[in-house]
Amino acid sequence: MVDWHSPKTLVANAEAFSKFMHVLFGLYIWEFATSLDFDWQFISRKKSFRWPLIFYFAGRYSLLFALIGITIALNVTTEVNCQALYTFNQVFGNTAIGLASVNLSLRTMAVWSQNRYIVTILVLIILGHWSFLLHGILLKAAWVDGSCAITYTDNKILAISFIYSMTFDFIVLCLTAWKLAFPANSRSKLIELIFGDGLIYFVIAFLANLIATVFMLMDLNAVMSIIANVPAAIASTIVACRVVRRLTNFTSQGPGAFTSTQGSTLAFRSNINSDRRLSVKKGDGVQFQMDSFVEYDATGKIVKGDEFDPEALVINNEFKRPPY
């Protein structure tokens, strides 16, 4: 049986942890670089910015800063202010975890058409989540034997934070799955997209936090207790950001019968147009065409549309211009 608290095991675990963090940093850099074109579309104003994207960009860059800080802490060879460095890492790391859950819960709110009960419940859960994440920042670090080391942290708060995150993601998963499985109206292509692959992202986020929670509760040693924390943060952030990008790109490209002029489902009410060209014939070869506009919410339900009577536009075989 392995003695998890022996010096030899601790050294081996610390070395494995360092190498694992470098691999995860490379993974996230790859994910970050391959999706920079999405960021550039908003920076260059090719796409209109919607306020929920604040959480997307904040979470995405917070994790990047946290991973850079962790890499510095693992590789620094000259004495630095370890307390400030680890506080920096914890602040941005916990922020990324919290914002990943916020991005997933925003999607759930949109799927439920901003039902006030669902929104209220999720907002209260988010506030509770952030209270634990902020308490988890209280740690102490110092320069010990030529490297930075954490000298004190409240493992109970960390464990509660991850259990809370896991429960939060599970609630969001159940609410999303329920609404998508039993929609108020027939499924649109947007609903099929969310159900087809977007729901998988919710499952991944839940499992990532579940694994981190299990390691935390097992409490094998100081290294093994936190070895799954960073993977959980990375997995949650990646899937949350992909949910945002997939649905934003969907509404921009408009597959199938959908075409978007400017909208995103992240605006909760997206301008997803059913761009149908209607052809009306009347009398002796009189014909005209016009585009109809229909706006859908995130559940695929029609919330706005052009109401018109094509027959009323043709009088005595003459086409009358619509009043709008």
C-alpha positions in Angstrom: 0.0 0.0 0.0 1.3 3.5 -0.9 2.3 5.7 2.0 1.0 9.0 0.6 2.7 11.0 3.3 6.2 9.7 2.9 8.8 12.2 1.7 9.7 10.1 -1.3 6.0 10.0 -2.4 5.5 13.7 -1.8 8.5 14.5 -4.0 7.3 12.2 -6.7 3.8 13.7 -6.6 5.2 17.2 -6.6 7.2 16.4 -9.7 4.2 14.8 -11.4 2.1 17.8 -10.5 4.6 20.2 -12.0 4.8 18.3 -15.3 1.0 17.9 -15.4 0.5 21.7 -15.0 2.8 22.3 -17.9 0.8 19.9 -20.1 -2.4 21.6 -19.1 -1.0 25.0 -19.8 0.0 23.9 -23.3 -3.5 22.4 -23.8 -5.2 25.7 -22.8 -2.8 27.8 -25.0 -3.7 25.6 -27.9 -7.5 26.0 -27.2 -7.0 29.7 -26.7 -5.0 30.3 -29.9 -7.3 28.2 -32.1 -10.3 30.4 -31.0 -8.7 33.8 -31.2 -10.5 34.5 -34.5 -13.8 34.6 -32.5 -12.4 37.3 -30.1 -11.0 39.3 -33.1 -14.5 39.5 -34.7 -15.7 41.5 -31.7 -12.5 43.5 -31.3 -12.7 44.5 -35.0 -16.4 45.1 -34.6 -17.4 42.6 -37.3 -19.9 41.3 -34.8 -21.9 43.4 -32.4 -21.0 43.0 -28.7 -23.7 41.7 -26.3 -23.4 42.2 -22.6 -23.4 38.5 -21.6 -20.2 38.2 -23.5 -18.5 40.1 -20.7 -18.6 36.9 -18.7 -17.2 34.9 -21.6 -14.1 37.2 -22.1 -13.5 37.6 -18.4 -13.5 33.9 -17.7 -11.4 33.1 -20.7 -8.7 35.6 -19.9 -8.8 35.0 -16.1 -7.8 31.4 -16.6 -5.0 32.4 -19.0 -3.6 34.8 -16.4 -3.9 32.1 -13.6 -2.1 29.5 -15.7 0.7 31.9 -16.5 1.0 32.7 -12.8 1.1 28.9 -11.9 3.8 28.3 -14.5 5.9 31.1 -13.1 5.5 29.7 -9.6 6.6 26.3 -10.7 9.7 27.5 -12.6 11.0 30.6 -10.7 14.5 30.1 -9.5 15.1 33.4 -7.7 13.2 34.5 -4.6 10.0 36.3 -5.3 7.0 37.5 -3.3 5.3 34.1 -3.1 2.3 35.4 -1.1 1.4 37.9 -3.9 2.0 35.4 -6.6 -0.2 32.7 -5.2 -2.9 35.2 -4.2 -2.8 36.4 -7.9 -3.1 32.7 -9.1 -6.0 32.0 -6.6 -7.9 35.2 -7.5 -7.8 34.6 -11.2 -8.3 30.8 -10.9 -11.4 31.1 -8.7 -12.7 33.8 -11.0 -12.4 31.5 -14.0 -14.2 28.7 -12.1 -17.0 31.1 -11.1 -17.4 32.6 -14.5 -17.6 29.2 -16.2 -20.6 28.4 -14.1 -22.1 31.8 -14.8 -21.7 31.3 -18.6 -23.5 27.9 -18.4 -26.2 29.3 -16.2 -26.8 32.2 -18.6 -27.5 29.6 -21.3 -30.0 27.9 -19.0 -31.7 31.2 -18.3 -32.0 31.7 -22.1 -33.3 28.2 -22.7 -36.0 28.9 -20.1 -36.9 32.2 -21.8 -35.8 34.2 -18.7 -38.4 32.6 -16.5 -38.3 34.8 -13.4 -38.3 31.8 -11.0 -35.5 30.1 -12.8 -33.5 33.4 -13.0 -34.0 34.1 -9.3 -32.9 30.6 -8.3 -29.8 30.7 -10.4 -28.8 34.2 -9.4 -29.0 33.2 -5.7 -27.0 30.1 -6.4 -24.4 32.2 -8.2 -24.1 34.6 -5.3 -23.6 31.7 -2.9 -21.0 30.2 -5.2 -19.0 33.4 -5.3 -19.0 33.7 -1.6 -17.2 30.4 -1.2 -14.8 31.2 -4.1 -13.8 34.5 -2.5 -13.2 32.8 0.9 -11.0 30.2 -0.9 -8.6 33.0 -1.8 -7.4 33.2 1.9 -4.1 31.3 1.8 -0.5 31.8 2.8 2.6 31.1 0.8 6.3 31.6 1.3 9.7 31.0 -0.3 10.9 27.6 1.1 14.0 25.6 0.0 14.4 27.5 -3.3 10.8 27.6 -4.4 7.4 29.0 -3.6 5.2 26.8 -1.4 1.7 27.1 0.1 2.1 27.1 3.9 -1.6 27.3 4.8 -4.9 27.0 3.2 -8.4 26.2 4.4 -9.1 22.8 2.8 -12.6 22.7 4.2 -13.5 25.9 2.2 -11.8 24.5 -0.9 -13.8 21.2 -0.5 -17.0 23.1 0.0 -16.3 25.3 -3.0 -15.9 22.3 -5.3 -18.9 20.5 -3.9 -20.9 23.6 -4.4 -19.6 24.0 -8.0 -20.4 20.3 -8.7 -23.9 20.8 -7.4 -24.4 24.0 -9.2 -23.3 22.4 -12.5 -25.7 19.5 -11.9 -28.6 21.8 -11.3 -27.8 23.7 -14.5 -27.5 20.4 -16.3 -30.9 19.1 -15.1 -32.7 22.4 -15.9 -31.2 22.6 -19.4 -31.9 18.9 -20.1 -35.5 19.1 -18.9 -36.3 22.2 -21.0 -34.7 20.8 -24.1 -36.3 17.3 -23.7 -39.7 18.8 -23.1 -40.0 22.1 -25.0 -43.2 24.1 -25.0 -43.2 23.9 -28.8 -41.7 21.7 -31.4 -37.9 21.6 -31.6 -36.1 24.1 -33.8 -32.7 23.6 -35.2 -31.3 25.8 -32.5 -32.8 23.5 -29.9 -31.4 20.5 -31.7 -27.9 22.1 -31.7 -28.0 22.7 -27.9 -29.4 19.3 -27.2 -27.0 17.5 -29.7 -23.7 18.8 -28.4 -24.2 21.7 -26.1 -25.7 19.5 -23.4 -22.5 17.3 -23.6 -20.5 20.4 -22.5 -22.7 20.7 -19.3 -22.0 17.0 -18.5 -18.2 17.5 -19.0 -18.2 20.5 -16.6 -20.1 18.5 -14.0 -17.7 15.5 -14.2 -14.6 17.7 -14.1 -15.8 19.2 -10.8 -16.9 15.8 -9.5 -13.4 14.4 -10.0 -11.8 17.4 -8.3 -14.2 17.0 -5.4 -13.4 13.3 -5.0 -9.6 14.0 -4.8 -10.3 16.8 -2.3 -12.3 14.6 0.0 -9.9 11.6 -0.2 -7.2 13.9 1.2 -4.3 11.6 0.3 -1.7 14.4 0.7 -1.3 18.1 0.1 -0.4 17.6 -3.6 -3.0 14.9 -4.5 -5.8 16.9 -2.8 -5.4 19.7 -5.4 -4.0 17.9 -8.4 -7.5 17.8 -10.1 -8.4 21.4 -9.3 -6.6 23.0 -12.3 -7.9 20.4 -14.7 -11.4 21.0 -13.4 -11.1 24.8 -13.9 -9.7 24.3 -17.4 -12.3 21.8 -18.5 -15.2 24.0 -17.1 -13.8 27.1 -18.8 -13.2 25.4 -22.1 -16.6 23.9 -22.4 -18.4 27.1 -21.1 -16.5 29.1 -23.7 -17.3 26.6 -26.4 -21.0 26.8 -25.6 -20.9 30.5 -26.1 -18.9 30.3 -29.3 -21.0 27.5 -30.8 -24.3 29.3 -30.2 -23.0 32.7 -31.2 -21.6 31.3 -34.5 -24.8 29.3 -35.1 -27.0 32.5 -34.9 -24.5 34.4 -37.1 -24.2 31.8 -39.8 -27.8 30.7 -39.8 -27.7 27.0 -40.8 -30.8 25.6 -42.5 -33.8 27.9 -42.4 -32.1 30.4 -40.1 -30.2 33.5 -41.0 -29.0 36.1 -38.5 -28.6 39.7 -39.2 -26.8 40.7 -36.0 -28.0 38.6 -33.1 -26.7 36.1 -30.7 -28.6 33.9 -28.4 -26.4 35.4 -25.6 -28.7 38.4 -25.9 -31.4 36.1 -24.6 -33.6 37.3 -27.5 -31.8 36.6 -30.6 -32.5 38.0 -34.0 -32.5 34.6 -35.7 -34.4 35.3 -38.9 -36.5 32.9 -40.8 -35.5 34.5 -44.0 -38.2 33.2 -46.3 -38.9 34.7 -49.7 -42.6 34.5 -50.3 -44.0 34.6 -53.8 -47.6 35.8 -54.4 -49.4 35.7 -57.8 -52.6 37.6 -58.5 -54.7 38.1 -61.6 -53.0 38.2 -65.0 -49.4 37.4 -64.2 -49.0 40.0 -61.5 -46.3 38.7 -59.1 -44.2 40.1 -56.3 -41.8 38.8 -53.8 -41.0 40.0 -50.3 -39.0 38.8 -47.3 -40.6 37.9 -44.1 -38.9 38.4 -40.8 -39.3 36.2 -37.8 -37.5 36.6 -34.5 -36.9 33.6 -32.2 -35.9 33.5 -28.6 -33.2 31.0 -27.4 -35.8 28.2 -27.2 -36.7 28.5 -30.8 -40.1 30.1 -30.0 -41.3 32.9 -32.2 -41.4 36.1 -30.3 -41.7 38.6 -33.1 -42.6 38.6 -36.7 -43.9 40.6 -39.6 -47.7 40.2 -39.8 -49.1 41.0 -43.2 -51.7 39.9 -45.7 -50.2 39.3 -49.1 -53.7 39.4 -50.7 -54.2 42.9 -49.4 -51.2 44.2 -51.2 -52.6 43.5 -54.6 -55.6 45.7 -55.6 -57.0 45.6 -59.1 -54.0 43.7 -60.4 -51.7 46.5 -59.1 -49.0 45.9 -56.5 -49.2 48.3 -53.6 -46.0 49.0 -51.6 -46.3 47.9 -48.0 -46.6 50.7 -45.4 -43.4 49.5 -43.7 
